[in-house]
C-alpha cells in the first residue's frame, strides 16, 4: 500500500493512502477530507496537493458547491468543513490564498461569532442552530473539522 506523507514541524500527516483514500474527489475541482484536522493542518494538506482551501465568491458558486456536496451525501446537518478564510480584525475576513477581503459572505444565524480574542477561521456547513448546511460560521482555527480543497484556478 502506497502512502504519501507531508513532513512539517507539526509532525507527519498522511495525505493519500491508495486503497483507502483520505480525500474524496468531487468532480474535477474539489476534494473533501474524510478526517478532521485543524485549520493549519487542512491548509498544509491542500497546499501539498497544489490546491487551496475552498473559497466561494458568489451566491451561484455557493449553491453549486452545496449541490455537488449534497449529491455526494456530504452536505449533512451537523457536519462542517474548513474554507480558506480567516479573521484579521473587527469585521475583516480575508481569503488566505489571495489575501483579498471576502466580498461575498453567507453567514449563518448569529455569525460571525467571535467570543474571545483567539484566532478564528471560516467554516462551511451549518449555522448556529445546526440545521442548515448551506451557511458559513466562524470557529477557532484550532478546532478540528473536515475540509474542502479546490484546484487552483489558472
Secondary structure, 3 states (H helix, E strand, C coil): CCEEEEEECCEEEEEEECCCCCEEEECCCEEEECCCECHHHHHHHHHHCCEEECCCCCHHHHHHHHHHHHHCCCCCCCCCEEEEEEEEECCEEEECCCCCECCCCCECCCCCCCCCCCCEEEEECCCCCCCCCCCEEEEECCCCEEEEEEECCC
